[in-house]
Structures are given as structure tokens and as C-alpha cells.
Amino acid sequence: MSTSYFFGYGSLVNRRTHGFDPAHRATASGWRRVWAQVPGRPVSLLTVLRDPSCEIEGLIAPVDDAGWAALDLREACYDRTDALQDVRHPAERVEELAIYVVPERDRLPPDAAHPVLLSYLDVVVQGYLAEFGAAGAELFLATTANWDAPILNDRAAPQYPRAQSLTDDERAFVDAALSGLGARVLAR
């Protein structure tokens, strides 16, 4: 088994979006999630930035060389960054642990021309609900910045390539969370 792992904090928390196994719940200290626009991308994405006052929950899973090639392609606008000393987890024999980070020079605030896809947010929240329950999904919301980003409602025709079907309860949770955050949801 590989001793090299990734720490997922967004869509990688949703096991339906990848086949890396066994995945373990984990916590990364000194990081905060943030919505960011990335040059060359039509939508805003989740990334992380250093924040010594914050910790975030996520998943770790082992990755072999072929898996890294696939993950690096999936996370093409991110840098694979060492996070071994930042992440607490129950896995044994973890010798390398990476987190994907959009470089600071490439992070811009989200805007109407680069919204967050609701289908992407749905996948992320669905993963947090499955792994950490409602309290964990609420913690995801609380430890993520830039909720003033416009959210494009693309549920009827998802643009996110790994979009998932949500249950009525999951959809209601996301919608209530966005309302509670005062998020601006744009009609398609």
C-alpha cells in the first residue's frame, strides 16, 4: 500500500467523486478554505490559504504514482503542497501527505463573471454531510471565506463534471445554508 496521501477539503471529501481508498477523516491545522477565481477558469473554485487560527476537516486517502498523475490533472490549477505536519488522522504509515493549493499569485476574488457553480457546492456539502453530518457541514461553511461570491444555480443542467444527485434533504440543507449566509444565487 502507498504511504503517500492527499488531504481533500472540497469535492475530494465526496467519495463519489473519486476511487481512492481507504479514505480516513482528518483535520488540517493552520488552513482555511476560500472561494477564489483562477485565471483561465470560467468559474470560482475552493482553495486553501494559510491561517494559523483555523483548522478544517477533510479526508485523506492513499495515492500511488498513477493516482498522483490523475489527481494532478484533476487539480491542474493547484500546486501540490506538503501538509504532513499539518494534518491529524488515524491512518498508519503516512510518509507523505499533500494538500492542493491555488498559488496566491493566481487567486482573485470571485465575481459575477466567475461564479461558484451550485452543482460544485452541492457535491462538496453532500460529502461533508456524509462524512461529518450536519454539524460537520456547518463547520465547512464556517471555515470557508468569500461567501459573498455569486453562486450560479446550474442544478437543472450541471456544469460541474463530477456533479451528483442530491436527496431532497441534502438540497434543502444547501439551500438553507446559502440563505443563512446571505449568499447571492444567480438564476441560470
PAMAR-854853 format. One record per atom (N, C-alpha, C): atom name; residue in one letter; residue number from 1; x, y, z. Coordinates in Angstrom, 3 decimals. Layout:
PAMAR-854853
R  atomo  residuo  num        c1        c2        c3
R     CA        A  NUM         X         Y         Z
...
***
This chain:
PAMAR-854853
R  atomo  residuo  num        c1        c2        c3
R      N        M    1     0.835    -1.181     0.000
R     CA        M    1     0.000     0.000     0.000
R      C        M    1     0.878     1.241     0.000
R      N        S    2     0.400     2.271    -0.675
R     CA        S    2     1.127     3.533    -0.756
R      C        S    2     1.214     4.201     0.610
R      N        T    3     2.315     4.890     0.864
R     CA        T    3     2.472     5.679     2.086
R      C        T    3     2.341     7.168     1.773
R      N        S    4     1.912     7.473     0.553
R     CA        S    4     1.719     8.835     0.080
R      C        S    4     0.212     9.109     0.019
R      N        Y    5    -0.221    10.223     0.619
R     CA        Y    5    -1.656    10.533     0.757
R      C        Y    5    -1.945    11.953     0.294
R      N        F    6    -3.224    12.197    -0.044
R     CA        F    6    -3.703    13.565    -0.249
R      C        F    6    -4.643    13.913     0.897
R      N        F    7    -4.786    15.209     1.158
R     CA        F    7    -5.817    15.726     2.059
R      C        F    7    -6.819    16.470     1.194
R      N        G    8    -8.052    15.986     1.159
R     CA        G    8    -9.122    16.636     0.406
R      C        G    8    -9.982    17.467     1.322
R      N        Y    9   -10.322    18.671     0.888
R     CA        Y    9   -11.091    19.620     1.713
R      C        Y    9   -12.307    20.176     0.992
R      N        G   10   -12.549    19.723    -0.243
R     CA        G   10   -13.678    20.199    -1.046
R      C        G   10   -14.374    19.020    -1.683
R      N        S   11   -14.355    18.954    -3.002
R     CA        S   11   -15.041    17.861    -3.701
R      C        S   11   -14.412    16.501    -3.408
R      N        L   12   -13.128    16.477    -3.030
R     CA        L   12   -12.485    15.198    -2.699
R      C        L   12   -13.009    14.600    -1.397
R      N        V   13   -13.770    15.373    -0.611
R     CA        V   13   -14.415    14.822     0.582
R      C        V   13   -15.576    13.920     0.164
R      N        N   14   -16.130    14.174    -1.001
R     CA        N   14   -17.235    13.363    -1.507
R      C        N   14   -16.653    12.138    -2.205
R      N        R   15   -16.758    10.992    -1.549
R     CA        R   15   -16.158     9.749    -2.068
R      C        R   15   -16.723     9.342    -3.423
R      N        R   16   -17.893     9.880    -3.784
R     CA        R   16   -18.481     9.554    -5.082
R      C        R   16   -17.695    10.175    -6.238
R      N        T   17   -16.787    11.115    -5.931
R     CA        T   17   -16.053    11.808    -6.995
R      C        T   17   -14.681    11.204    -7.270
R      N        H   18   -14.318    10.154    -6.544
R     CA        H   18   -13.007     9.528    -6.761
R      C        H   18   -13.031     8.086    -6.262
R      N        G   19   -11.980     7.351    -6.593
R     CA        G   19   -11.892     5.955    -6.183
R      C        G   19   -10.740     5.674    -5.235
R      N        F   20   -10.219     6.700    -4.574
R     CA        F   20    -9.089     6.499    -3.663
R      C        F   20    -9.595     5.917    -2.349
R      N        D   21    -8.948     4.808    -1.939
R     CA        D   21    -9.433     4.077    -0.779
R      C        D   21    -8.264     3.358    -0.116
R      N        P   22    -8.263     3.179     1.168
R     CA        P   22    -9.280     3.618     2.117
R      C        P   22    -9.099     5.095     2.475
R      N        A   23   -10.204     5.802     2.547
R     CA        A   23   -10.187     7.207     2.948
R      C        A   23   -10.447     7.285     4.447
R      N        H   24    -9.836     8.266     5.075
R     CA        H   24    -9.969     8.479     6.517
R      C        H   24   -10.314     9.931     6.788
R      N        R   25   -11.175    10.164     7.766
R     CA        R   25   -11.440    11.540     8.203
R      C        R   25   -10.167    12.115     8.800
R      N        A   26    -9.962    13.406     8.592
R     CA        A   26    -8.736    14.051     9.057
R      C        A   26    -9.014    15.530     9.311
R      N        T   27    -8.078    16.176    10.001
R     CA        T   27    -8.180    17.606    10.293
R      C        T   27    -6.846    18.268     9.959
R      N        A   28    -6.908    19.355     9.201
R     CA        A   28    -5.709    20.124     8.853
R      C        A   28    -5.696    21.403     9.669
R      N        S   29    -4.651    21.595    10.450
R     CA        S   29    -4.495    22.803    11.259
R      C        S   29    -3.699    23.844    10.481
R      N        G   30    -4.107    25.112    10.657
R     CA        G   30    -3.383    26.200    10.018
R      C        G   30    -3.826    26.500     8.603
R      N        W   31    -4.986    26.006     8.210
R     CA        W   31    -5.523    26.234     6.867
R      C        W   31    -6.971    26.709     6.955
R      N        R   32    -7.393    27.510     5.985
R     CA        R   32    -8.779    27.952     5.818
R      C        R   32    -9.132    27.813     4.338
R      N        R   33   -10.359    27.367     4.085
R     CA        R   33   -10.851    27.308     2.702
R      C        R   33   -11.303    28.707     2.277
R      N        V   34   -11.200    28.965     0.981
R     CA        V   34   -11.641    30.248     0.430
R      C        V   34   -12.097    30.019    -1.012
R      N        W   35   -13.167    30.714    -1.398
R     CA        W   35   -13.587    30.700    -2.797
R      C        W   35   -12.693    31.669    -3.543
R      N        A   36   -12.202    31.262    -4.701
R     CA        A   36   -11.297    32.107    -5.471
R      C        A   36   -11.506    31.901    -6.960
R      N        Q   37   -11.363    32.984    -7.678
R     CA        Q   37   -11.313    32.967    -9.130
R      C        Q   37    -9.867    32.638    -9.516
R      N        V   38    -9.711    31.844   -10.555
R     CA        V   38    -8.386    31.420   -11.012
R      C        V   38    -8.272    31.784   -12.493
R      N        P   39    -7.164    32.439   -12.885
R     CA        P   39    -7.014    32.810   -14.298
R      C        P   39    -7.230    31.616   -15.230
R      N        G   40    -7.951    31.881   -16.313
R     CA        G   40    -8.202    30.848   -17.311
R      C        G   40    -9.366    29.929   -16.997
R      N        R   41   -10.009    30.128   -15.843
R     CA        R   41   -11.162    29.305   -15.467
R      C        R   41   -12.416    30.174   -15.484
R      N        P   42   -13.531    29.672   -16.017
R     CA        P   42   -14.750    30.488   -16.089
R      C        P   42   -15.525    30.561   -14.768
R      N        V   43   -15.136    29.736   -13.797
R     CA        V   43   -15.851    29.707   -12.516
R      C        V   43   -14.849    29.808   -11.363
R      N        S   44   -15.369    30.133   -10.188
R     CA        S   44   -14.529    30.179    -8.994
R      C        S   44   -14.474    28.804    -8.350
R      N        L   45   -13.386    28.543    -7.640
R     CA        L   45   -13.121    27.240    -7.042
R      C        L   45   -12.821    27.382    -5.566
R      N        L   46   -12.832    26.262    -4.871
R     CA        L   46   -12.341    26.235    -3.498
R      C        L   46   -10.837    26.052    -3.517
R      N        T   47   -10.170    26.771    -2.659
R     CA        T   47    -8.766    26.529    -2.402
R      C        T   47    -8.551    26.754    -0.911
R      N        V   48    -7.321    26.630    -0.479
R     CA        V   48    -6.985    26.896     0.918
R      C        V   48    -5.874    27.923     0.972
R      N        L   49    -5.834    28.612     2.088
R     CA        L   49    -4.738    29.516     2.375
R      C        L   49    -4.335    29.322     3.823
R      N        R   50    -3.109    29.699     4.127
R     CA        R   50    -2.613    29.559     5.495
R      C        R   50    -3.374    30.486     6.420
R      N        D   51    -3.818    29.941     7.553
R     CA        D   51    -4.497    30.710     8.593
R      C        D   51    -4.230    29.993     9.907
R      N        P   52    -3.285    30.504    10.704
R     CA        P   52    -2.915    29.806    11.940
R      C        P   52    -4.043    29.703    12.955
R      N        S   53    -5.102    30.495    12.785
R     CA        S   53    -6.215    30.464    13.742
R      C        S   53    -7.320    29.495    13.343
R      N        C   54    -7.132    28.748    12.266
R     CA        C   54    -8.217    27.912    11.731
R      C        C   54    -7.760    26.472    11.552
R      N        E   55    -8.718    25.559    11.589
R     CA        E   55    -8.468    24.184    11.156
R      C        E   55    -9.697    23.720    10.392
R      N        I   56    -9.457    22.835     9.444
R     CA        I   56   -10.532    22.354     8.576
R      C        I   56   -10.552    20.835     8.579
R      N        E   57   -11.757    20.308     8.439
R     CA        E   57   -11.921    18.858     8.340
R      C        E   57   -11.893    18.453     6.870
R      N        G   58   -11.522    17.208     6.634
R     CA        G   58   -11.496    16.669     5.286
R      C        G   58   -11.206    15.193     5.326
R      N        L   59   -10.767    14.664     4.205
R     CA        L   59   -10.414    13.248     4.088
R      C        L   59    -8.987    13.118     3.592
R      N        I   60    -8.325    12.061     4.036
R     CA        I   60    -7.061    11.666     3.418
R      C        I   60    -7.267    10.290     2.798
R      N        A   61    -6.491    10.017     1.761
R     CA        A   61    -6.529     8.698     1.120
R      C        A   61    -5.181     8.453     0.456
R      N        P   62    -4.787     7.176     0.368
R     CA        P   62    -3.502     6.850    -0.248
R      C        P   62    -3.539     7.022    -1.761
R      N        V   63    -2.362     7.374    -2.297
R     CA        V   63    -2.247     7.633    -3.733
R      C        V   63    -0.958     6.999    -4.240
R      N        D   64    -1.055     6.226    -5.329
R     CA        D   64     0.147     5.704    -5.969
R      C        D   64     0.541     6.649    -7.111
R      N        D   65     1.595     6.310    -7.838
R     CA        D   65     2.082     7.203    -8.893
R      C        D   65     1.020     7.497    -9.950
R      N        A   66     0.284     6.485   -10.379
R     CA        A   66    -0.765     6.701   -11.378
R      C        A   66    -1.873     7.580   -10.808
R      N        G   67    -2.171     7.393    -9.528
R     CA        G   67    -3.181     8.220    -8.873
R      C        G   67    -2.766     9.672    -8.793
R      N        W   68    -1.466     9.920    -8.506
R     CA        W   68    -0.990    11.314    -8.477
R      C        W   68    -1.130    11.962    -9.844
R      N        A   69    -0.836    11.220   -10.897
R     CA        A   69    -0.974    11.777   -12.246
R      C        A   69    -2.431    12.181   -12.505
R      N        A   70    -3.367    11.329   -12.103
R     CA        A   70    -4.782    11.636   -12.287
R      C        A   70    -5.218    12.815   -11.416
R      N        L   71    -4.771    12.837   -10.157
R     CA        L   71    -5.124    13.953    -9.268
R      C        L   71    -4.514    15.259    -9.748
R      N        D   72    -3.263    15.232   -10.184
R     CA        D   72    -2.629    16.449   -10.676
R      C        D   72    -3.363    16.993   -11.897
R      N        L   73    -3.894    16.115   -12.727
R     CA        L   73    -4.690    16.551   -13.877
R      C        L   73    -6.011    17.143   -13.406
R      N        R   74    -6.678    16.470   -12.480
R     CA        R   74    -7.951    16.952   -11.930
R      C        R   74    -7.767    18.312   -11.257
R      N        E   75    -6.671    18.493   -10.564
R     CA        E   75    -6.399    19.716    -9.792
R      C        E   75    -5.357    20.568   -10.526
R      N        A   76    -5.500    20.707   -11.829
R     CA        A   76    -4.473    21.307   -12.683
R      C        A   76    -4.091    22.734   -12.313
R      N        C   77    -4.970    23.514   -11.766
R     CA        C   77    -4.622    24.909   -11.440
R      C        C   77    -4.088    25.047   -10.013
R      N        Y   78    -3.900    23.937    -9.332
R     CA        Y   78    -3.409    23.925    -7.955
R      C        Y   78    -1.969    23.419    -7.909
R      N        D   79    -1.244    23.848    -6.877
R     CA        D   79     0.062    23.268    -6.578
R      C        D   79    -0.122    22.193    -5.519
R      N        R   80     0.536    21.065    -5.715
R     CA        R   80     0.541    20.017    -4.693
R      C        R   80     1.560    20.441    -3.632
R      N        T   81     1.093    20.641    -2.397
R     CA        T   81     1.889    21.236    -1.331
R      C        T   81     1.978    20.285    -0.143
R      N        D   82     3.157    20.183     0.461
R     CA        D   82     3.355    19.314     1.619
R      C        D   82     2.512    19.798     2.800
R      N        A   83     1.787    18.881     3.419
R     CA        A   83     0.971    19.193     4.594
R      C        A   83     1.114    18.117     5.669
R      N        L   84     2.158    17.306     5.589
R     CA        L   84     2.327    16.179     6.508
R      C        L   84     2.249    16.615     7.969
R      N        Q   85     2.897    17.710     8.317
R     CA        Q   85     2.935    18.143     9.712
R      C        Q   85     1.652    18.853    10.144
R      N        D   86     0.771    19.182     9.187
R     CA        D   86    -0.438    19.954     9.482
R      C        D   86    -1.676    19.097     9.720
R      N        V   87    -1.623    17.822     9.358
R     CA        V   87    -2.845    17.012     9.310
R      C        V   87    -2.826    15.913    10.375
R      N        R   88    -3.902    15.883    11.173
R     CA        R   88    -4.121    14.799    12.147
R      C        R   88    -5.072    13.789    11.523
R      N        H   89    -4.755    12.507    11.709
R     CA        H   89    -5.544    11.447    11.072
R      C        H   89    -5.269    10.125    11.775
R      N        P   90    -6.121     9.118    11.537
R     CA        P   90    -5.920     7.804    12.153
R      C        P   90    -5.151     6.806    11.281
R      N        A   91    -4.748     7.200    10.085
R     CA        A   91    -4.087     6.264     9.174
R      C        A   91    -2.685     5.919     9.667
R      N        E   92    -2.252     4.719     9.345
R     CA        E   92    -0.901     4.278     9.690
R      C        E   92     0.014     4.440     8.485
R      N        R   93     1.315     4.620     8.755
R     CA        R   93     2.347     4.657     7.719
R      C        R   93     2.127     5.730     6.661
R      N        V   94     1.777     6.919     7.084
R     CA        V   94     1.667     8.043     6.158
R      C        V   94     3.026     8.753     6.167
R      N        E   95     3.757     8.634     5.072
R     CA        E   95     5.083     9.236     4.989
R      C        E   95     5.085    10.540     4.205
R      N        E   96     4.111    10.700     3.323
R     CA        E   96     3.937    11.942     2.566
R      C        E   96     2.458    12.277     2.577
R      N        L   97     2.144    13.572     2.693
R     CA        L   97     0.748    13.995     2.679
R      C        L   97     0.685    15.364     2.015
R      N        A   98    -0.092    15.463     0.950
R     CA        A   98    -0.168    16.694     0.164
R      C        A   98    -1.561    17.300     0.214
R      N        I   99    -1.587    18.614     0.125
R     CA        I   99    -2.824    19.374     0.006
R      C        I   99    -2.687    20.204    -1.268
R      N        Y  100    -3.766    20.353    -2.015
R     CA        Y  100    -3.727    21.136    -3.254
R      C        Y  100    -4.102    22.584    -2.951
R      N        V  101    -3.235    23.512    -3.390
R     CA        V  101    -3.369    24.934    -3.085
R      C        V  101    -3.223    25.748    -4.377
R      N        V  102    -4.200    26.629    -4.634
R     CA        V  102    -4.019    27.576    -5.732
R      C        V  102    -2.983    28.600    -5.268
R      N        P  103    -1.917    28.809    -6.039
R     CA        P  103    -0.891    29.769    -5.624
R      C        P  103    -1.492    31.161    -5.396
R      N        E  104    -0.975    31.853    -4.402
R     CA        E  104    -1.504    33.181    -4.046
R      C        E  104    -1.520    34.111    -5.256
R      N        R  105    -0.496    34.058    -6.092
R     CA        R  105    -0.416    34.946    -7.254
R      C        R  105    -1.560    34.699    -8.243
R      N        D  106    -2.182    33.521    -8.181
R     CA        D  106    -3.260    33.151    -9.104
R      C        D  106    -4.649    33.272    -8.498
R      N        R  107    -4.750    33.658    -7.231
R     CA        R  107    -6.055    33.764    -6.553
R      C        R  107    -6.616    35.169    -6.698
R      N        L  108    -7.816    35.249    -7.224
R     CA        L  108    -8.529    36.518    -7.333
R      C        L  108    -9.894    36.355    -6.674
R      N        P  109   -10.504    37.446    -6.224
R     CA        P  109   -11.839    37.320    -5.633
R      C        P  109   -12.860    36.870    -6.681
R      N        P  110   -13.818    36.051    -6.276
R     CA        P  110   -14.888    35.667    -7.207
R      C        P  110   -15.671    36.901    -7.648
R      N        D  111   -16.238    36.835    -8.847
R     CA        D  111   -17.095    37.920    -9.325
R      C        D  111   -18.194    37.318   -10.195
R      N        A  112   -19.096    38.173   -10.672
R     CA        A  112   -20.245    37.689   -11.449
R      C        A  112   -19.822    36.965   -12.724
R      N        A  113   -18.673    37.330   -13.272
R     CA        A  113   -18.183    36.662   -14.476
R      C        A  113   -17.524    35.326   -14.152
R      N        H  114   -17.246    35.076   -12.857
R     CA        H  114   -16.588    33.840   -12.401
R      C        H  114   -17.298    33.336   -11.142
R      N        P  115   -18.556    32.911   -11.278
R     CA        P  115   -19.317    32.494   -10.098
R      C        P  115   -18.907    31.109    -9.603
R      N        V  116   -19.382    30.781    -8.428
R     CA        V  116   -19.284    29.427    -7.886
R      C        V  116   -20.448    28.639    -8.487
R      N        L  117   -20.182    27.451    -8.987
R     CA        L  117   -21.262    26.606    -9.502
R      C        L  117   -21.989    25.954    -8.337
R      N        L  118   -23.309    26.059    -8.330
R     CA        L  118   -24.096    25.409    -7.280
R      C        L  118   -23.909    23.893    -7.347
R      N        S  119   -23.756    23.337    -8.545
R     CA        S  119   -23.547    21.887    -8.668
R      C        S  119   -22.240    21.459    -7.984
R      N        Y  120   -21.232    22.307    -7.991
R     CA        Y  120   -19.954    22.046    -7.316
R      C        Y  120   -20.148    22.140    -5.805
R      N        L  121   -20.791    23.208    -5.356
R     CA        L  121   -21.057    23.362    -3.932
R      C        L  121   -21.909    22.203    -3.411
R      N        D  122   -22.902    21.780    -4.183
R     CA        D  122   -23.740    20.637    -3.794
R      C        D  122   -22.886    19.395    -3.521
R      N        V  123   -21.924    19.122    -4.408
R     CA        V  123   -21.059    17.947    -4.256
R      C        V  123   -20.232    18.050    -2.973
R      N        V  124   -19.686    19.238    -2.725
R     CA        V  124   -18.861    19.435    -1.537
R      C        V  124   -19.696    19.235    -0.270
R      N        V  125   -20.836    19.898    -0.197
R     CA        V  125   -21.676    19.795     1.005
R      C        V  125   -22.192    18.369     1.169
R      N        Q  126   -22.564    17.704     0.093
R     CA        Q  126   -23.005    16.307     0.178
R      C        Q  126   -21.914    15.444     0.808
R      N        G  127   -20.672    15.683     0.428
R     CA        G  127   -19.560    14.942     1.017
R      C        G  127   -19.422    15.210     2.499
R      N        Y  128   -19.524    16.468     2.902
R     CA        Y  128   -19.420    16.802     4.326
R      C        Y  128   -20.583    16.225     5.121
R      N        L  129   -21.782    16.261     4.572
R     CA        L  129   -22.930    15.660     5.262
R      C        L  129   -22.712    14.159     5.454
R      N        A  130   -22.208    13.481     4.427
R     CA        A  130   -21.988    12.035     4.512
R      C        A  130   -20.891    11.684     5.508
R      N        E  131   -19.820    12.467     5.534
R     CA        E  131   -18.669    12.148     6.384
R      C        E  131   -18.787    12.674     7.807
R      N        F  132   -19.331    13.875     7.956
R     CA        F  132   -19.287    14.566     9.242
R      C        F  132   -20.660    14.979     9.776
R      N        G  133   -21.737    14.671     9.033
R     CA        G  133   -23.073    15.032     9.477
R      C        G  133   -23.337    16.521     9.322
R      N        A  134   -24.509    16.955     9.795
R     CA        A  134   -24.912    18.357     9.651
R      C        A  134   -23.937    19.293    10.371
R      N        A  135   -23.457    18.887    11.546
R     CA        A  135   -22.510    19.741    12.280
R      C        A  135   -21.223    19.930    11.487
R      N        G  136   -20.750    18.885    10.827
R     CA        G  136   -19.546    18.994    10.011
R      C        G  136   -19.764    19.852     8.775
R      N        A  137   -20.939    19.749     8.176
R     CA        A  137   -21.249    20.591     7.012
R      C        A  137   -21.343    22.059     7.441
R      N        E  138   -21.900    22.298     8.620
R     CA        E  138   -21.963    23.672     9.127
R      C        E  138   -20.560    24.201     9.428
R      N        L  139   -19.679    23.331     9.921
R     CA        L  139   -18.292    23.739    10.165
R      C        L  139   -17.584    24.039     8.843
R      N        F  140   -17.879    23.267     7.799
R     CA        F  140   -17.358    23.584     6.467
R      C        F  140   -17.739    25.005     6.081
R      N        L  141   -18.997    25.361     6.262
R     CA        L  141   -19.465    26.702     5.911
R      C        L  141   -18.733    27.767     6.721
R      N        A  142   -18.552    27.502     8.009
R     CA        A  142   -17.939    28.481     8.916
R      C        A  142   -16.439    28.656     8.659
R      N        T  143   -15.780    27.645     8.117
R     CA        T  143   -14.329    27.714     7.907
R      C        T  143   -13.990    27.949     6.435
R      N        T  144   -14.948    28.491     5.706
R     CA        T  144   -14.757    28.855     4.303
R      C        T  144   -15.058    30.342     4.152
R      N        A  145   -14.177    31.059     3.478
R     CA        A  145   -14.335    32.502     3.290
R      C        A  145   -14.812    32.823     1.872
R      N        N  146   -15.248    34.040     1.700
R     CA        N  146   -15.716    34.611     0.428
R      C        N  146   -17.109    34.126     0.038
R      N        W  147   -18.000    34.039     1.030
R     CA        W  147   -19.377    33.657     0.719
R      C        W  147   -20.137    34.781     0.032
R      N        D  148   -19.487    35.924    -0.175
R     CA        D  148   -20.108    36.976    -0.976
R      C        D  148   -19.974    36.674    -2.470
R      N        A  149   -19.313    35.572    -2.800
R     CA        A  149   -19.185    35.143    -4.195
R      C        A  149   -20.565    34.848    -4.770
R      N        P  150   -20.818    35.267    -6.011
R     CA        P  150   -22.085    34.877    -6.639
R      C        P  150   -22.104    33.376    -6.893
R      N        I  151   -23.262    32.766    -6.688
R     CA        I  151   -23.440    31.316    -6.881
R      C        I  151   -24.387    31.131    -8.075
R      N        L  152   -23.911    30.438    -9.092
R     CA        L  152   -24.730    30.195   -10.280
R      C        L  152   -25.533    28.913   -10.091
R      N        N  153   -26.859    29.035   -10.135
R     CA        N  153   -27.728    27.864    -9.987
R      C        N  153   -27.751    27.100   -11.311
R      N        D  154   -26.892    26.087   -11.393
R     CA        D  154   -26.818    25.247   -12.590
R      C        D  154   -27.365    23.848   -12.323
R      N        R  155   -28.177    23.688   -11.300
R     CA        R  155   -28.674    22.344   -10.945
R      C        R  155   -29.435    21.668   -12.073
R      N        A  156   -30.204    22.419   -12.831
R     CA        A  156   -31.004    21.809   -13.899
R      C        A  156   -30.123    21.238   -15.011
R      N        A  157   -28.965    21.850   -15.232
R     CA        A  157   -28.005    21.381   -16.239
R      C        A  157   -26.602    21.595   -15.661
R      N        P  158   -26.166    20.690   -14.774
R     CA        P  158   -24.900    20.891   -14.064
R      C        P  158   -23.700    21.054   -14.994
R      N        Q  159   -22.905    22.082   -14.708
R     CA        Q  159   -21.665    22.322   -15.447
R      C        Q  159   -20.485    21.616   -14.780
R      N        Y  160   -20.605    21.327   -13.484
R     CA        Y  160   -19.514    20.675   -12.771
R      C        Y  160   -19.388    19.233   -13.270
R      N        P  161   -18.204    18.810   -13.714
R     CA        P  161   -18.072    17.490   -14.348
R      C        P  161   -18.314    16.301   -13.416
R      N        R  162   -18.209    16.491   -12.112
R     CA        R  162   -18.444    15.392   -11.172
R      C        R  162   -19.725    15.617   -10.361
R      N        A  163   -20.692    16.312   -10.961
R     CA        A  163   -21.958    16.598   -10.284
R      C        A  163   -22.623    15.299    -9.837
R      N        Q  164   -23.323    15.384    -8.708
R     CA        Q  164   -24.019    14.234    -8.126
R      C        Q  164   -25.492    14.590    -7.916
R      N        S  165   -26.333    13.577    -7.850
R     CA        S  165   -27.729    13.791    -7.483
R      C        S  165   -27.813    13.944    -5.972
R      N        L  166   -28.557    14.921    -5.516
R     CA        L  166   -28.746    15.141    -4.089
R      C        L  166   -30.121    14.649    -3.669
R      N        T  167   -30.232    14.229    -2.433
R     CA        T  167   -31.553    13.911    -1.888
R      C        T  167   -32.268    15.231    -1.616
R      N        D  168   -33.561    15.149    -1.377
R     CA        D  168   -34.317    16.356    -1.041
R      C        D  168   -33.761    17.002     0.222
R      N        D  169   -33.378    16.182     1.214
R     CA        D  169   -32.824    16.721     2.461
R      C        D  169   -31.484    17.410     2.231
R      N        E  170   -30.618    16.823     1.405
R     CA        E  170   -29.322    17.450     1.111
R      C        E  170   -29.514    18.785     0.395
R      N        R  171   -30.418    18.795    -0.586
R     CA        R  171   -30.692    20.025    -1.332
R      C        R  171   -31.247    21.095    -0.403
R      N        A  172   -32.159    20.706     0.479
R     CA        A  172   -32.743    21.658     1.431
R      C        A  172   -31.667    22.201     2.370
R      N        F  173   -30.726    21.363     2.790
R     CA        F  173   -29.637    21.812     3.656
R      C        F  173   -28.804    22.872     2.944
R      N        V  174   -28.409    22.604     1.699
R     CA        V  174   -27.595    23.558     0.932
R      C        V  174   -28.356    24.867     0.759
R      N        D  175   -29.617    24.780     0.369
R     CA        D  175   -30.400    25.992     0.127
R      C        D  175   -30.568    26.813     1.401
R      N        A  176   -30.835    26.155     2.519
R     CA        A  176   -30.980    26.869     3.793
R      C        A  176   -29.657    27.492     4.220
R      N        A  177   -28.556    26.775     3.994
R     CA        A  177   -27.234    27.303     4.351
R      C        A  177   -26.923    28.556     3.548
R      N        L  178   -27.190    28.523     2.252
R     CA        L  178   -26.928    29.690     1.413
R      C        L  178   -27.798    30.870     1.821
R      N        S  179   -29.033    30.590     2.145
R     CA        S  179   -29.924    31.649     2.620
R      C        S  179   -29.404    32.247     3.921
R      N        G  180   -28.981    31.391     4.840
R     CA        G  180   -28.459    31.847     6.125
R      C        G  180   -27.182    32.658     5.990
R      N        L  181   -26.395    32.368     4.968
R     CA        L  181   -25.160    33.109     4.714
R      C        L  181   -25.411    34.409     3.953
R      N        G  182   -26.651    34.575     3.480
R     CA        G  182   -26.961    35.746     2.660
R      C        G  182   -26.316    35.675     1.287
R      N        A  183   -26.035    34.466     0.827
R     CA        A  183   -25.373    34.285    -0.469
R      C        A  183   -26.293    34.724    -1.601
R      N        R  184   -25.674    35.232    -2.646
R     CA        R  184   -26.394    35.684    -3.827
R      C        R  184   -26.414    34.565    -4.852
R      N        V  185   -27.594    33.957    -5.049
R     CA        V  185   -27.727    32.855    -6.003
R      C        V  185   -28.305    33.418    -7.299
R      N        L  186   -27.556    33.231    -8.380
R     CA        L  186   -27.963    33.735    -9.677
R      C        L  186   -28.717    32.656   -10.437
R      N        A  187   -29.815    33.047   -11.089
R     CA        A  187   -30.542    32.108   -11.944
R      C        A  187   -29.696    31.847   -13.183
R      N        R  188   -29.822    30.671   -13.710
R     CA        R  188   -29.059    30.290   -14.912
R      C        R  188   -29.549    31.069   -16.089
***
